[in-house]
Amino acid sequence: MKNPWMKKNPFLSMWLSGANAVIGSARGRATAQAKRQASTFWSAALAPGKPRKRRSKR
């Protein structure tokens, strides 16, 4: 006798496939955003600072 729990379920397969696609897309967007933020952080950290304006003495 075959085990009914081992039978393929097309609905579950489609649901998992869709969930995998959504999670993969979200992961890609999060990775891209993290790379953009890291790039911005390092470019600001390594750039020379802006010269400060000196107050004139009266």
Backbone atoms as SQL, in Angstrom:
CREATE TABLE atoms (id INTEGER PRIMARY KEY, chain TEXT, resi INTEGER, resn TEXT, atom TEXT, x REAL, y REAL, z REAL);
INSERT INTO atoms VALUES
  (1, 'A', 1, 'MET', 'N', 0.835, -1.178, 0.000),
  (2, 'A', 1, 'MET', 'CA', 0.000, 0.000, 0.000),
  (3, 'A', 1, 'MET', 'C', 0.885, 1.249, 0.000),
  (4, 'A', 2, 'LYS', 'N', 0.554, 2.228, -0.832),
  (5, 'A', 2, 'LYS', 'CA', 1.325, 3.465, -0.919),
  (6, 'A', 2, 'LYS', 'C', 0.942, 4.401, 0.222),
  (7, 'A', 3, 'ASN', 'N', 1.923, 5.165, 0.629),
  (8, 'A', 3, 'ASN', 'CA', 1.709, 6.148, 1.683),
  (9, 'A', 3, 'ASN', 'C', 1.044, 7.388, 1.067),
  (10, 'A', 4, 'PRO', 'N', -0.149, 7.799, 1.524),
  (11, 'A', 4, 'PRO', 'CA', -0.824, 8.964, 0.929),
  (12, 'A', 4, 'PRO', 'C', -0.085, 10.286, 1.194),
  (13, 'A', 5, 'TRP', 'N', 0.752, 10.333, 2.223),
  (14, 'A', 5, 'TRP', 'CA', 1.475, 11.556, 2.531),
  (15, 'A', 5, 'TRP', 'C', 2.621, 11.803, 1.557),
  (16, 'A', 6, 'MET', 'N', 3.028, 10.794, 0.835),
  (17, 'A', 6, 'MET', 'CA', 4.128, 10.936, -0.111),
  (18, 'A', 6, 'MET', 'C', 3.633, 11.272, -1.519),
  (19, 'A', 7, 'LYS', 'N', 2.318, 11.316, -1.697),
  (20, 'A', 7, 'LYS', 'CA', 1.742, 11.627, -3.000),
  (21, 'A', 7, 'LYS', 'C', 1.974, 13.093, -3.347),
  (22, 'A', 8, 'LYS', 'N', 2.244, 13.389, -4.621),
  (23, 'A', 8, 'LYS', 'CA', 2.480, 14.761, -5.047),
  (24, 'A', 8, 'LYS', 'C', 1.180, 15.558, -4.969),
  (25, 'A', 9, 'ASN', 'N', 1.311, 16.810, -4.551),
  (26, 'A', 9, 'ASN', 'CA', 0.165, 17.692, -4.423),
  (27, 'A', 9, 'ASN', 'C', 0.398, 18.887, -5.359),
  (28, 'A', 10, 'PRO', 'N', -0.313, 18.956, -6.481),
  (29, 'A', 10, 'PRO', 'CA', -0.048, 20.047, -7.431),
  (30, 'A', 10, 'PRO', 'C', -0.375, 21.434, -6.857),
  (31, 'A', 11, 'PHE', 'N', -1.397, 21.530, -6.013),
  (32, 'A', 11, 'PHE', 'CA', -1.728, 22.830, -5.417),
  (33, 'A', 11, 'PHE', 'C', -0.594, 23.308, -4.514),
  (34, 'A', 12, 'LEU', 'N', -0.082, 22.420, -3.684),
  (35, 'A', 12, 'LEU', 'CA', 1.021, 22.782, -2.791),
  (36, 'A', 12, 'LEU', 'C', 2.257, 23.129, -3.604),
  (37, 'A', 13, 'SER', 'N', 2.499, 22.407, -4.671),
  (38, 'A', 13, 'SER', 'CA', 3.648, 22.681, -5.520),
  (39, 'A', 13, 'SER', 'C', 3.550, 24.068, -6.142),
  (40, 'A', 14, 'MET', 'N', 2.381, 24.432, -6.639),
  (41, 'A', 14, 'MET', 'CA', 2.205, 25.767, -7.229),
  (42, 'A', 14, 'MET', 'C', 2.340, 26.854, -6.164),
  (43, 'A', 15, 'TRP', 'N', 1.792, 26.608, -4.979),
  (44, 'A', 15, 'TRP', 'CA', 1.859, 27.593, -3.900),
  (45, 'A', 15, 'TRP', 'C', 3.309, 27.820, -3.486),
  (46, 'A', 16, 'LEU', 'N', 4.064, 26.748, -3.322),
  (47, 'A', 16, 'LEU', 'CA', 5.463, 26.873, -2.930),
  (48, 'A', 16, 'LEU', 'C', 6.294, 27.544, -4.024),
  (49, 'A', 17, 'SER', 'N', 5.971, 27.269, -5.265),
  (50, 'A', 17, 'SER', 'CA', 6.681, 27.891, -6.372),
  (51, 'A', 17, 'SER', 'C', 6.439, 29.404, -6.376),
  (52, 'A', 18, 'GLY', 'N', 5.195, 29.805, -6.173),
  (53, 'A', 18, 'GLY', 'CA', 4.875, 31.228, -6.109),
  (54, 'A', 18, 'GLY', 'C', 5.529, 31.903, -4.914),
  (55, 'A', 19, 'ALA', 'N', 5.496, 31.236, -3.764),
  (56, 'A', 19, 'ALA', 'CA', 6.116, 31.802, -2.564),
  (57, 'A', 19, 'ALA', 'C', 7.623, 31.946, -2.763),
  (58, 'A', 20, 'ASN', 'N', 8.233, 30.977, -3.409),
  (59, 'A', 20, 'ASN', 'CA', 9.670, 31.033, -3.675),
  (60, 'A', 20, 'ASN', 'C', 10.005, 32.205, -4.596),
  (61, 'A', 21, 'ALA', 'N', 9.161, 32.451, -5.587),
  (62, 'A', 21, 'ALA', 'CA', 9.387, 33.572, -6.500),
  (63, 'A', 21, 'ALA', 'C', 9.277, 34.909, -5.764),
  (64, 'A', 22, 'VAL', 'N', 8.288, 35.050, -4.901),
  (65, 'A', 22, 'VAL', 'CA', 8.099, 36.290, -4.149),
  (66, 'A', 22, 'VAL', 'C', 9.264, 36.525, -3.199),
  (67, 'A', 23, 'ILE', 'N', 9.665, 35.495, -2.492),
  (68, 'A', 23, 'ILE', 'CA', 10.768, 35.625, -1.541),
  (69, 'A', 23, 'ILE', 'C', 12.079, 35.919, -2.273),
  (70, 'A', 24, 'GLY', 'N', 12.272, 35.295, -3.421),
  (71, 'A', 24, 'GLY', 'CA', 13.475, 35.558, -4.211),
  (72, 'A', 24, 'GLY', 'C', 13.522, 36.995, -4.690),
  (73, 'A', 25, 'SER', 'N', 12.376, 37.521, -5.104),
  (74, 'A', 25, 'SER', 'CA', 12.306, 38.916, -5.552),
  (75, 'A', 25, 'SER', 'C', 12.597, 39.866, -4.394),
  (76, 'A', 26, 'ALA', 'N', 12.009, 39.597, -3.244),
  (77, 'A', 26, 'ALA', 'CA', 12.234, 40.448, -2.071),
  (78, 'A', 26, 'ALA', 'C', 13.701, 40.396, -1.645),
  (79, 'A', 27, 'ARG', 'N', 14.290, 39.211, -1.718),
  (80, 'A', 27, 'ARG', 'CA', 15.699, 39.066, -1.358),
  (81, 'A', 27, 'ARG', 'C', 16.579, 39.875, -2.305),
  (82, 'A', 28, 'GLY', 'N', 16.267, 39.827, -3.597),
  (83, 'A', 28, 'GLY', 'CA', 17.035, 40.589, -4.570),
  (84, 'A', 28, 'GLY', 'C', 16.935, 42.083, -4.339),
  (85, 'A', 29, 'ARG', 'N', 15.719, 42.558, -4.025),
  (86, 'A', 29, 'ARG', 'CA', 15.539, 43.985, -3.758),
  (87, 'A', 29, 'ARG', 'C', 16.278, 44.409, -2.496),
  (88, 'A', 30, 'ALA', 'N', 16.219, 43.574, -1.455),
  (89, 'A', 30, 'ALA', 'CA', 16.900, 43.901, -0.200),
  (90, 'A', 30, 'ALA', 'C', 18.411, 43.920, -0.397),
  (91, 'A', 31, 'THR', 'N', 18.930, 42.989, -1.160),
  (92, 'A', 31, 'THR', 'CA', 20.366, 42.940, -1.424),
  (93, 'A', 31, 'THR', 'C', 20.815, 44.176, -2.198),
  (94, 'A', 32, 'ALA', 'N', 20.044, 44.559, -3.210),
  (95, 'A', 32, 'ALA', 'CA', 20.385, 45.742, -3.998),
  (96, 'A', 32, 'ALA', 'C', 20.366, 47.002, -3.133),
  (97, 'A', 33, 'GLN', 'N', 19.369, 47.123, -2.276),
  (98, 'A', 33, 'GLN', 'CA', 19.278, 48.292, -1.392),
  (99, 'A', 33, 'GLN', 'C', 20.456, 48.320, -0.423),
  (100, 'A', 34, 'ALA', 'N', 20.821, 47.174, 0.126),
  (101, 'A', 34, 'ALA', 'CA', 21.953, 47.117, 1.053),
  (102, 'A', 34, 'ALA', 'C', 23.247, 47.517, 0.342),
  (103, 'A', 35, 'LYS', 'N', 23.424, 47.094, -0.890),
  (104, 'A', 35, 'LYS', 'CA', 24.626, 47.471, -1.642),
  (105, 'A', 35, 'LYS', 'C', 24.648, 48.971, -1.910),
  (106, 'A', 36, 'ARG', 'N', 23.481, 49.551, -2.233),
  (107, 'A', 36, 'ARG', 'CA', 23.416, 50.992, -2.467),
  (108, 'A', 36, 'ARG', 'C', 23.768, 51.760, -1.192),
  (109, 'A', 37, 'GLN', 'N', 23.233, 51.314, -0.060),
  (110, 'A', 37, 'GLN', 'CA', 23.505, 52.006, 1.194),
  (111, 'A', 37, 'GLN', 'C', 24.972, 51.880, 1.583),
  (112, 'A', 38, 'ALA', 'N', 25.558, 50.704, 1.365),
  (113, 'A', 38, 'ALA', 'CA', 26.968, 50.512, 1.689),
  (114, 'A', 38, 'ALA', 'C', 27.832, 51.399, 0.802),
  (115, 'A', 39, 'SER', 'N', 27.474, 51.498, -0.456),
  (116, 'A', 39, 'SER', 'CA', 28.227, 52.341, -1.381),
  (117, 'A', 39, 'SER', 'C', 28.149, 53.804, -0.956),
  (118, 'A', 40, 'THR', 'N', 26.968, 54.256, -0.592),
  (119, 'A', 40, 'THR', 'CA', 26.788, 55.644, -0.151),
  (120, 'A', 40, 'THR', 'C', 27.574, 55.907, 1.126),
  (121, 'A', 41, 'PHE', 'N', 27.533, 54.962, 2.055),
  (122, 'A', 41, 'PHE', 'CA', 28.244, 55.125, 3.321),
  (123, 'A', 41, 'PHE', 'C', 29.742, 55.257, 3.089),
  (124, 'A', 42, 'TRP', 'N', 30.298, 54.344, 2.294),
  (125, 'A', 42, 'TRP', 'CA', 31.743, 54.361, 2.094),
  (126, 'A', 42, 'TRP', 'C', 32.197, 55.552, 1.263),
  (127, 'A', 43, 'SER', 'N', 31.399, 55.963, 0.298),
  (128, 'A', 43, 'SER', 'CA', 31.804, 57.131, -0.489),
  (129, 'A', 43, 'SER', 'C', 31.793, 58.385, 0.382),
  (130, 'A', 44, 'ALA', 'N', 30.855, 58.479, 1.318),
  (131, 'A', 44, 'ALA', 'CA', 30.814, 59.626, 2.229),
  (132, 'A', 44, 'ALA', 'C', 31.936, 59.544, 3.262),
  (133, 'A', 45, 'ALA', 'N', 32.251, 58.338, 3.721),
  (134, 'A', 45, 'ALA', 'CA', 33.276, 58.173, 4.750),
  (135, 'A', 45, 'ALA', 'C', 34.677, 58.430, 4.197),
  (136, 'A', 46, 'LEU', 'N', 34.903, 58.087, 2.953),
  (137, 'A', 46, 'LEU', 'CA', 36.240, 58.225, 2.379),
  (138, 'A', 46, 'LEU', 'C', 36.454, 59.560, 1.668),
  (139, 'A', 47, 'ALA', 'N', 35.387, 60.303, 1.452),
  (140, 'A', 47, 'ALA', 'CA', 35.507, 61.598, 0.776),
  (141, 'A', 47, 'ALA', 'C', 36.082, 62.624, 1.752),
  (142, 'A', 48, 'PRO', 'N', 36.841, 63.559, 1.233),
  (143, 'A', 48, 'PRO', 'CA', 37.350, 64.597, 2.142),
  (144, 'A', 48, 'PRO', 'C', 36.196, 65.437, 2.681),
  (145, 'A', 49, 'GLY', 'N', 36.357, 65.889, 3.892),
  (146, 'A', 49, 'GLY', 'CA', 35.303, 66.674, 4.531),
  (147, 'A', 49, 'GLY', 'C', 35.153, 68.040, 3.893),
  (148, 'A', 50, 'LYS', 'N', 33.984, 68.619, 4.060),
  (149, 'A', 50, 'LYS', 'CA', 33.733, 69.957, 3.534),
  (150, 'A', 50, 'LYS', 'C', 34.449, 70.970, 4.431),
  (151, 'A', 51, 'PRO', 'N', 35.034, 71.987, 3.829),
  (152, 'A', 51, 'PRO', 'CA', 35.695, 73.000, 4.667),
  (153, 'A', 51, 'PRO', 'C', 34.659, 73.758, 5.501),
  (154, 'A', 52, 'ARG', 'N', 35.002, 73.987, 6.749),
  (155, 'A', 52, 'ARG', 'CA', 34.080, 74.690, 7.635),
  (156, 'A', 52, 'ARG', 'C', 34.192, 76.185, 7.402),
  (157, 'A', 53, 'LYS', 'N', 33.081, 76.851, 7.519),
  (158, 'A', 53, 'LYS', 'CA', 33.094, 78.316, 7.399),
  (159, 'A', 53, 'LYS', 'C', 33.567, 78.883, 8.720),
  (160, 'A', 54, 'ARG', 'N', 34.495, 79.808, 8.622),
  (161, 'A', 54, 'ARG', 'CA', 35.010, 80.423, 9.844),
  (162, 'A', 54, 'ARG', 'C', 34.200, 81.664, 10.162),
  (163, 'A', 55, 'ARG', 'N', 33.964, 81.842, 11.411),
  (164, 'A', 55, 'ARG', 'CA', 33.231, 83.029, 11.852),
  (165, 'A', 55, 'ARG', 'C', 34.207, 84.205, 11.866),
  (166, 'A', 56, 'SER', 'N', 33.733, 85.305, 11.391),
  (167, 'A', 56, 'SER', 'CA', 34.592, 86.487, 11.393),
  (168, 'A', 56, 'SER', 'C', 34.652, 87.081, 12.797),
  (169, 'A', 57, 'LYS', 'N', 35.837, 87.506, 13.178),
  (170, 'A', 57, 'LYS', 'CA', 36.007, 88.113, 14.507),
  (171, 'A', 57, 'LYS', 'C', 35.594, 89.572, 14.433),
  (172, 'A', 58, 'ARG', 'N', 34.922, 90.014, 15.463),
  (173, 'A', 58, 'ARG', 'CA', 34.478, 91.408, 15.471),
  (174, 'A', 58, 'ARG', 'C', 35.325, 92.229, 16.374);
